[in-house]
Amino acid sequence: MIVQRLAVAGTSVIYLSGTAVRDAYRGSGFFKRMFDTAMTAEFGDPAAAEFCLCWRTRNPVIYVLGRAQCRSVVPVIRAETHGAGARINRP
């Protein structure tokens, strides 16, 4: 996972790119663990931090996991755009 950071008007901006998980480990929660580790390293307590998260993906699962971290997503991508294969189960 590549994490780039900058600030816009005093707000931290985190850009995620280049995430790679071997096929044998996909679906095992590796992206979420990498994301959580990166955000904890950046902020200590990500839940208390105010930041903008930017990412680019064609993977609908990564999109859904990224979206779950945000109060709002711009532009909004409707769920039906991803089709039934994009659904993930949440605890």
PyMOL CGO cylinders between C-alpha atoms (Angstrom):
from pymol import cmd
from pymol.cgo import CYLINDER

trace = [
    CYLINDER, 0.00, 0.00, 0.00, 1.34, 3.41, -0.94, 0.3, 1, 1, 1, 1, 1, 1,
    CYLINDER, 1.34, 3.41, -0.94, 0.25, 6.24, 1.36, 0.3, 1, 1, 1, 1, 1, 1,
    CYLINDER, 0.25, 6.24, 1.36, 0.83, 9.84, 0.34, 0.3, 1, 1, 1, 1, 1, 1,
    CYLINDER, 0.83, 9.84, 0.34, -0.04, 12.76, 2.59, 0.3, 1, 1, 1, 1, 1, 1,
    CYLINDER, -0.04, 12.76, 2.59, -0.50, 16.46, 2.17, 0.3, 1, 1, 1, 1, 1, 1,
    CYLINDER, -0.50, 16.46, 2.17, -2.56, 19.23, 3.69, 0.3, 1, 1, 1, 1, 1, 1,
    CYLINDER, -2.56, 19.23, 3.69, -5.22, 21.42, 2.11, 0.3, 1, 1, 1, 1, 1, 1,
    CYLINDER, -5.22, 21.42, 2.11, -6.39, 24.45, 4.09, 0.3, 1, 1, 1, 1, 1, 1,
    CYLINDER, -6.39, 24.45, 4.09, -5.00, 22.90, 7.26, 0.3, 1, 1, 1, 1, 1, 1,
    CYLINDER, -5.00, 22.90, 7.26, -6.79, 19.57, 6.79, 0.3, 1, 1, 1, 1, 1, 1,
    CYLINDER, -6.79, 19.57, 6.79, -4.77, 16.35, 6.39, 0.3, 1, 1, 1, 1, 1, 1,
    CYLINDER, -4.77, 16.35, 6.39, -5.34, 14.59, 3.08, 0.3, 1, 1, 1, 1, 1, 1,
    CYLINDER, -5.34, 14.59, 3.08, -4.40, 10.92, 2.75, 0.3, 1, 1, 1, 1, 1, 1,
    CYLINDER, -4.40, 10.92, 2.75, -4.15, 9.36, -0.73, 0.3, 1, 1, 1, 1, 1, 1,
    CYLINDER, -4.15, 9.36, -0.73, -4.01, 5.57, -0.97, 0.3, 1, 1, 1, 1, 1, 1,
    CYLINDER, -4.01, 5.57, -0.97, -2.74, 3.86, -4.09, 0.3, 1, 1, 1, 1, 1, 1,
    CYLINDER, -2.74, 3.86, -4.09, -0.92, 0.79, -5.24, 0.3, 1, 1, 1, 1, 1, 1,
    CYLINDER, -0.92, 0.79, -5.24, -2.50, -1.65, -2.82, 0.3, 1, 1, 1, 1, 1, 1,
    CYLINDER, -2.50, -1.65, -2.82, -1.61, -5.22, -3.70, 0.3, 1, 1, 1, 1, 1, 1,
    CYLINDER, -1.61, -5.22, -3.70, -2.67, -8.46, -2.04, 0.3, 1, 1, 1, 1, 1, 1,
    CYLINDER, -2.67, -8.46, -2.04, -1.64, -11.85, -3.40, 0.3, 1, 1, 1, 1, 1, 1,
    CYLINDER, -1.64, -11.85, -3.40, -4.53, -13.82, -4.85, 0.3, 1, 1, 1, 1, 1, 1,
    CYLINDER, -4.53, -13.82, -4.85, -4.11, -16.56, -2.24, 0.3, 1, 1, 1, 1, 1, 1,
    CYLINDER, -4.11, -16.56, -2.24, -4.80, -14.03, 0.54, 0.3, 1, 1, 1, 1, 1, 1,
    CYLINDER, -4.80, -14.03, 0.54, -7.67, -12.08, -1.00, 0.3, 1, 1, 1, 1, 1, 1,
    CYLINDER, -7.67, -12.08, -1.00, -10.83, -12.07, 1.04, 0.3, 1, 1, 1, 1, 1, 1,
    CYLINDER, -10.83, -12.07, 1.04, -8.88, -12.53, 4.27, 0.3, 1, 1, 1, 1, 1, 1,
    CYLINDER, -8.88, -12.53, 4.27, -9.08, -8.92, 5.44, 0.3, 1, 1, 1, 1, 1, 1,
    CYLINDER, -9.08, -8.92, 5.44, -5.55, -7.89, 4.43, 0.3, 1, 1, 1, 1, 1, 1,
    CYLINDER, -5.55, -7.89, 4.43, -6.61, -4.57, 2.88, 0.3, 1, 1, 1, 1, 1, 1,
    CYLINDER, -6.61, -4.57, 2.88, -8.49, -3.58, 6.04, 0.3, 1, 1, 1, 1, 1, 1,
    CYLINDER, -8.49, -3.58, 6.04, -5.49, -4.49, 8.21, 0.3, 1, 1, 1, 1, 1, 1,
    CYLINDER, -5.49, -4.49, 8.21, -3.13, -2.51, 5.96, 0.3, 1, 1, 1, 1, 1, 1,
    CYLINDER, -3.13, -2.51, 5.96, -5.52, 0.45, 6.01, 0.3, 1, 1, 1, 1, 1, 1,
    CYLINDER, -5.52, 0.45, 6.01, -5.95, 0.33, 9.80, 0.3, 1, 1, 1, 1, 1, 1,
    CYLINDER, -5.95, 0.33, 9.80, -2.18, 0.07, 10.32, 0.3, 1, 1, 1, 1, 1, 1,
    CYLINDER, -2.18, 0.07, 10.32, -1.49, 3.01, 7.99, 0.3, 1, 1, 1, 1, 1, 1,
    CYLINDER, -1.49, 3.01, 7.99, -4.12, 5.23, 9.63, 0.3, 1, 1, 1, 1, 1, 1,
    CYLINDER, -4.12, 5.23, 9.63, -2.92, 4.36, 13.15, 0.3, 1, 1, 1, 1, 1, 1,
    CYLINDER, -2.92, 4.36, 13.15, 0.67, 5.15, 12.12, 0.3, 1, 1, 1, 1, 1, 1,
    CYLINDER, 0.67, 5.15, 12.12, -0.49, 8.47, 10.65, 0.3, 1, 1, 1, 1, 1, 1,
    CYLINDER, -0.49, 8.47, 10.65, -2.88, 9.66, 13.35, 0.3, 1, 1, 1, 1, 1, 1,
    CYLINDER, -2.88, 9.66, 13.35, -2.46, 7.47, 16.43, 0.3, 1, 1, 1, 1, 1, 1,
    CYLINDER, -2.46, 7.47, 16.43, -6.24, 7.42, 16.92, 0.3, 1, 1, 1, 1, 1, 1,
    CYLINDER, -6.24, 7.42, 16.92, -7.86, 7.68, 13.47, 0.3, 1, 1, 1, 1, 1, 1,
    CYLINDER, -7.86, 7.68, 13.47, -11.36, 7.84, 15.00, 0.3, 1, 1, 1, 1, 1, 1,
    CYLINDER, -11.36, 7.84, 15.00, -10.47, 11.17, 16.62, 0.3, 1, 1, 1, 1, 1, 1,
    CYLINDER, -10.47, 11.17, 16.62, -8.78, 12.61, 13.50, 0.3, 1, 1, 1, 1, 1, 1,
    CYLINDER, -8.78, 12.61, 13.50, -10.35, 14.89, 10.90, 0.3, 1, 1, 1, 1, 1, 1,
    CYLINDER, -10.35, 14.89, 10.90, -8.93, 14.09, 7.46, 0.3, 1, 1, 1, 1, 1, 1,
    CYLINDER, -8.93, 14.09, 7.46, -9.83, 13.64, 3.82, 0.3, 1, 1, 1, 1, 1, 1,
    CYLINDER, -9.83, 13.64, 3.82, -9.29, 10.18, 2.38, 0.3, 1, 1, 1, 1, 1, 1,
    CYLINDER, -9.29, 10.18, 2.38, -8.66, 9.82, -1.34, 0.3, 1, 1, 1, 1, 1, 1,
    CYLINDER, -8.66, 9.82, -1.34, -8.30, 6.58, -3.22, 0.3, 1, 1, 1, 1, 1, 1,
    CYLINDER, -8.30, 6.58, -3.22, -8.61, 5.28, -6.75, 0.3, 1, 1, 1, 1, 1, 1,
    CYLINDER, -8.61, 5.28, -6.75, -9.73, 1.75, -7.40, 0.3, 1, 1, 1, 1, 1, 1,
    CYLINDER, -9.73, 1.75, -7.40, -11.61, -0.39, -9.85, 0.3, 1, 1, 1, 1, 1, 1,
    CYLINDER, -11.61, -0.39, -9.85, -12.17, -3.03, -7.19, 0.3, 1, 1, 1, 1, 1, 1,
    CYLINDER, -12.17, -3.03, -7.19, -15.69, -2.72, -5.76, 0.3, 1, 1, 1, 1, 1, 1,
    CYLINDER, -15.69, -2.72, -5.76, -14.71, -4.37, -2.46, 0.3, 1, 1, 1, 1, 1, 1,
    CYLINDER, -14.71, -4.37, -2.46, -11.93, -1.82, -1.90, 0.3, 1, 1, 1, 1, 1, 1,
    CYLINDER, -11.93, -1.82, -1.90, -14.38, 0.95, -2.78, 0.3, 1, 1, 1, 1, 1, 1,
    CYLINDER, -14.38, 0.95, -2.78, -16.89, -0.29, -0.21, 0.3, 1, 1, 1, 1, 1, 1,
    CYLINDER, -16.89, -0.29, -0.21, -14.19, -0.64, 2.49, 0.3, 1, 1, 1, 1, 1, 1,
    CYLINDER, -14.19, -0.64, 2.49, -12.90, 2.87, 1.78, 0.3, 1, 1, 1, 1, 1, 1,
    CYLINDER, -12.90, 2.87, 1.78, -16.40, 4.31, 1.74, 0.3, 1, 1, 1, 1, 1, 1,
    CYLINDER, -16.40, 4.31, 1.74, -17.07, 2.76, 5.15, 0.3, 1, 1, 1, 1, 1, 1,
    CYLINDER, -17.07, 2.76, 5.15, -14.36, 4.99, 6.62, 0.3, 1, 1, 1, 1, 1, 1,
    CYLINDER, -14.36, 4.99, 6.62, -15.97, 8.21, 5.41, 0.3, 1, 1, 1, 1, 1, 1,
    CYLINDER, -15.97, 8.21, 5.41, -18.86, 10.47, 6.40, 0.3, 1, 1, 1, 1, 1, 1,
    CYLINDER, -18.86, 10.47, 6.40, -19.38, 11.33, 2.73, 0.3, 1, 1, 1, 1, 1, 1,
    CYLINDER, -19.38, 11.33, 2.73, -17.95, 10.28, -0.63, 0.3, 1, 1, 1, 1, 1, 1,
    CYLINDER, -17.95, 10.28, -0.63, -17.61, 12.57, -3.63, 0.3, 1, 1, 1, 1, 1, 1,
    CYLINDER, -17.61, 12.57, -3.63, -18.61, 11.71, -6.27, 0.3, 1, 1, 1, 1, 1, 1,
    CYLINDER, -18.61, 11.71, -6.27, -21.25, 9.30, -4.99, 0.3, 1, 1, 1, 1, 1, 1,
    CYLINDER, -21.25, 9.30, -4.99, -21.17, 5.98, -6.82, 0.3, 1, 1, 1, 1, 1, 1,
    CYLINDER, -21.17, 5.98, -6.82, -24.49, 4.19, -6.55, 0.3, 1, 1, 1, 1, 1, 1,
    CYLINDER, -24.49, 4.19, -6.55, -24.43, 0.61, -5.23, 0.3, 1, 1, 1, 1, 1, 1,
    CYLINDER, -24.43, 0.61, -5.23, -26.20, -0.71, -8.32, 0.3, 1, 1, 1, 1, 1, 1,
    CYLINDER, -26.20, -0.71, -8.32, -23.23, 0.46, -10.42, 0.3, 1, 1, 1, 1, 1, 1,
    CYLINDER, -23.23, 0.46, -10.42, -21.16, -2.34, -8.91, 0.3, 1, 1, 1, 1, 1, 1,
    CYLINDER, -21.16, -2.34, -8.91, -23.63, -5.17, -9.39, 0.3, 1, 1, 1, 1, 1, 1,
    CYLINDER, -23.63, -5.17, -9.39, -24.33, -8.12, -7.10, 0.3, 1, 1, 1, 1, 1, 1,
    CYLINDER, -24.33, -8.12, -7.10, -20.68, -9.27, -7.08, 0.3, 1, 1, 1, 1, 1, 1,
    CYLINDER, -20.68, -9.27, -7.08, -19.69, -6.18, -5.08, 0.3, 1, 1, 1, 1, 1, 1,
    CYLINDER, -19.69, -6.18, -5.08, -21.65, -7.06, -1.98, 0.3, 1, 1, 1, 1, 1, 1,
    CYLINDER, -21.65, -7.06, -1.98, -19.69, -7.81, 1.16, 0.3, 1, 1, 1, 1, 1, 1,
    CYLINDER, -19.69, -7.81, 1.16, -20.95, -9.05, 4.49, 0.3, 1, 1, 1, 1, 1, 1,
    CYLINDER, -20.95, -9.05, 4.49, -20.44, -6.73, 7.44, 0.3, 1, 1, 1, 1, 1, 1,
    CYLINDER, -20.44, -6.73, 7.44, -20.31, -7.95, 11.03, 0.3, 1, 1, 1, 1, 1, 1,
]
cmd.load_cgo(trace, "trace")
